[in-house]
Amino acid sequence: MRFTRRIRLDRIGSATSPARLGPIVEVSPDIDCVEGAVVVGRALSDKHIYGELEYPNGRMAKVVRGNLVAGVLGARQALHGYMGYVPSTLAVGDVISLLNIGGVMGVCDMPNRDLGAPIGVEILGQVIREGKPLNIKDFSLPPCDVLPETGPPICLILGTCMNSGKTYAAAEIIRVLSQAGVKVAAGKVSGVAALKDLLKMQDNGAIVTSGFLECGLPSTVNCTELAPIARAVVQQLERSNPDVILLELGDGIIGGYNTGSILRDASLRARTAVRVLCANDLVGAWGSAIFLEDLGHRPEVMSGPVTDNAVGTTYIERELKAAARNARSNAEGLAAAVAQLLNISLEGSA
């Protein structure tokens, strides 16, 4: 290993949180260019839109040109965000991009029309600890081969795509159930690494949270078999002895984050008591119901923008035979529909 140097960081992305970085890190110019590698770079610009970084404690901070930023090499395939990948090689002085607010870094395939080009990052090296290159995989939960048949029931939160209302619906379900004395553990098992969704679930009453980041994944783009990861998250959440486990699948049921491997898993399906689908429109709701039914996961409850008024709710309940409950205007009704399927009584629920 060549000469290393100590660097005081200005910004630390939440995607590095498994490694628990301090403000000063040792950095090597020798870079193990693989997914999960913890790297440091110099921000080459700042942005008004999508120009903040999420810290490991959840706080957001603006990235300013010249900031020394710690992040993690990873891929992203966001329908309404950036696309990017881990390059085959990476050397000091190479420029890659900040792909998400959590500090996942990679080569951006193309700028997003609405967000503009991502912040460029000049690579300074890889973080090392005790002489070894640091990778968040070094701190991951072990995969789980199969879930036991008995255990807390699972509520799956699914969506037609990103920004369809999944996290909002999840948080409102948790809030209402928790206020009724139900112990809810929550996880996120696909997407790209950031803590904001899990923190929102915690803020609304989840007794514990966990996600794919704890399994050493900066995103689930390159993990073609996600079921062992999802099972590991469930296993971790079960340790808190919850009454129910709520799992959000980030992105959509079709997309670049490999959610299909979770939906096809028999042991996860056997433990799933209710599926909540969030959709933006009726075509998405209808197509998703058919798609999910083939996987044994036809949604019993639907939410999201498609339920904003009676046009959507009437069609969903009459034609798709699912409960239509809007998370913003009828959170109590949404949670009550979920509770009924979980055989949980909510005193005074809508």
VENMOZI-V79397 format. One record per residue. N is the residue number from 0. RES is the residue in one small letter. PHI is phi in whole degrees, 0 to 359 (none if undefined). PSI is psi in whole degrees, 0 to 359 (* if undefined). Layout:
BEGIN
N:RES:PHI:PSI
N:RES:PHI:PSI
END
This chain:
BEGIN
0:m:none:134
1:r:284:180
2:f:305:133
3:t:253:165
4:r:219:158
5:r:263:135
6:i:233:134
7:r:270:120
8:l:278:143
9:d:268:327
10:r:220:138
11:i:234:117
12:g:287:147
13:s:294:339
14:a:296:341
15:t:274:358
16:s:304:326
17:p:301:332
18:a:275:348
19:r:50:63
20:l:288:146
21:g:267:179
22:p:290:338
23:i:242:128
24:v:231:156
25:e:266:131
26:v:236:134
27:s:252:144
28:p:286:348
29:d:274:116
30:i:249:123
31:d:276:94
32:c:280:79
33:v:223:161
34:e:301:136
35:g:95:348
36:a:297:135
37:v:270:118
38:v:235:163
39:v:237:137
40:g:217:166
41:r:257:124
42:a:294:130
43:l:263:355
44:s:200:174
45:d:228:162
46:k:224:146
47:h:283:321
48:i:255:129
49:y:57:47
50:g:244:17
51:e:249:159
52:l:237:138
53:e:271:128
54:y:280:165
55:p:300:340
56:n:269:3
57:g:94:348
58:r:290:144
59:m:260:140
60:a:221:140
61:k:290:136
62:v:274:124
63:v:250:143
64:r:309:131
65:g:97:346
66:n:301:140
67:l:268:116
68:v:242:131
69:a:263:132
70:g:212:192
71:v:229:136
72:l:291:131
73:g:191:176
74:a:249:159
75:r:216:143
76:q:222:64
77:a:270:128
78:l:299:321
79:h:246:23
80:g:222:213
81:y:269:151
82:m:250:140
83:g:195:166
84:y:215:164
85:v:277:124
86:p:292:163
87:s:287:330
88:t:220:158
89:l:208:130
90:a:232:160
91:v:303:132
92:g:98:343
93:d:292:152
94:v:247:124
95:i:237:194
96:s:232:154
97:l:276:110
98:l:271:339
99:n:205:174
100:i:289:341
101:g:280:351
102:g:95:20
103:v:286:129
104:m:239:144
105:g:185:185
106:v:277:122
107:c:279:126
108:d:296:318
109:m:195:151
110:p:291:154
111:n:275:135
112:r:299:323
113:d:273:327
114:l:267:343
115:g:77:184
116:a:293:144
117:p:288:168
118:i:292:127
119:g:280:146
120:v:229:120
121:e:276:119
122:i:287:132
123:l:255:342
124:g:148:183
125:q:254:140
126:v:291:136
127:i:237:155
128:r:219:126
129:e:54:39
130:g:81:0
131:k:247:140
132:p:296:138
133:l:269:134
134:n:220:137
135:i:296:342
136:k:296:338
137:d:294:346
138:f:241:18
139:s:278:153
140:l:295:146
141:p:290:145
142:p:295:156
143:c:246:125
144:d:288:319
145:v:202:144
146:l:275:146
147:p:295:154
148:e:292:331
149:t:254:149
150:g:156:179
151:p:303:137
152:p:294:154
153:i:251:136
154:c:250:117
155:l:268:132
156:i:252:114
157:l:242:162
158:g:213:157
159:t:287:332
160:c:192:180
161:m:295:155
162:n:64:33
163:s:256:5
164:g:99:14
165:k:298:307
166:t:293:323
167:y:297:314
168:a:297:317
169:a:300:314
170:a:296:321
171:e:290:322
172:i:298:314
173:i:299:316
174:r:300:310
175:v:292:316
176:l:298:317
177:s:295:320
178:q:295:337
179:a:271:4
180:g:92:8
181:v:277:132
182:k:273:114
183:v:246:127
184:a:256:141
185:a:229:145
186:g:218:161
187:k:234:123
188:v:244:7
189:s:202:160
190:g:127:208
191:v:237:146
192:a:293:123
193:a:195:157
194:l:260:351
195:k:301:322
196:d:292:316
197:l:293:323
198:l:294:324
199:k:295:322
200:m:294:320
201:q:298:316
202:d:300:335
203:n:260:9
204:g:118:358
205:a:300:131
206:i:286:336
207:v:200:152
208:t:226:158
209:s:202:164
210:g:196:181
211:f:296:336
212:l:299:324
213:e:291:348
214:c:262:13
215:g:83:19
216:l:250:121
217:p:288:336
218:s:200:173
219:t:256:16
220:v:300:314
221:n:263:7
222:c:260:95
223:t:287:339
224:e:239:93
225:l:272:345
226:a:304:316
227:p:298:330
228:i:290:312
229:a:300:319
230:r:296:322
231:a:295:321
232:v:296:315
233:v:300:315
234:q:301:319
235:q:295:317
236:l:292:328
237:e:297:337
238:r:295:340
239:s:274:1
240:n:55:54
241:p:281:165
242:d:279:330
243:v:209:149
244:i:247:123
245:l:256:125
246:l:241:123
247:e:263:131
248:l:264:109
249:g:295:157
250:d:67:207
251:g:253:171
252:i:290:343
253:i:237:132
254:g:160:198
255:g:267:9
256:y:249:11
257:n:63:38
258:t:290:338
259:g:301:326
260:s:293:333
261:i:287:315
262:l:293:335
263:r:275:351
264:d:285:125
265:a:292:319
266:s:289:327
267:l:289:319
268:r:297:320
269:a:295:331
270:r:270:350
271:t:279:122
272:a:260:336
273:v:207:144
274:r:237:127
275:v:250:119
276:l:256:128
277:c:256:128
278:a:225:154
279:n:270:333
280:d:210:173
281:l:289:325
282:v:298:317
283:g:296:319
284:a:295:313
285:w:296:310
286:g:296:322
287:s:294:321
288:a:299:317
289:i:293:313
290:f:301:314
291:l:289:327
292:e:299:322
293:d:296:338
294:l:262:4
295:g:79:22
296:h:229:39
297:r:302:129
298:p:290:134
299:e:272:337
300:v:227:142
301:m:233:145
302:s:214:197
303:g:91:183
304:p:304:334
305:v:297:341
306:t:258:18
307:d:294:333
308:n:211:184
309:a:291:341
310:v:302:313
311:g:282:315
312:t:295:322
313:t:295:315
314:y:297:315
315:i:298:315
316:e:285:325
317:r:280:315
318:e:264:324
319:l:261:354
320:k:57:39
321:a:238:153
322:a:286:128
323:a:254:115
324:r:223:124
325:n:277:128
326:a:290:332
327:r:277:319
328:s:262:345
329:n:213:56
330:a:299:323
331:e:295:321
332:g:293:322
333:l:298:311
334:a:295:324
335:a:294:321
336:a:296:320
337:v:293:315
338:a:299:321
339:q:299:318
340:l:289:337
341:l:271:359
342:n:59:40
343:i:247:133
344:s:270:127
345:l:249:108
346:e:293:125
347:g:77:16
348:s:287:157
349:a:279:*
END
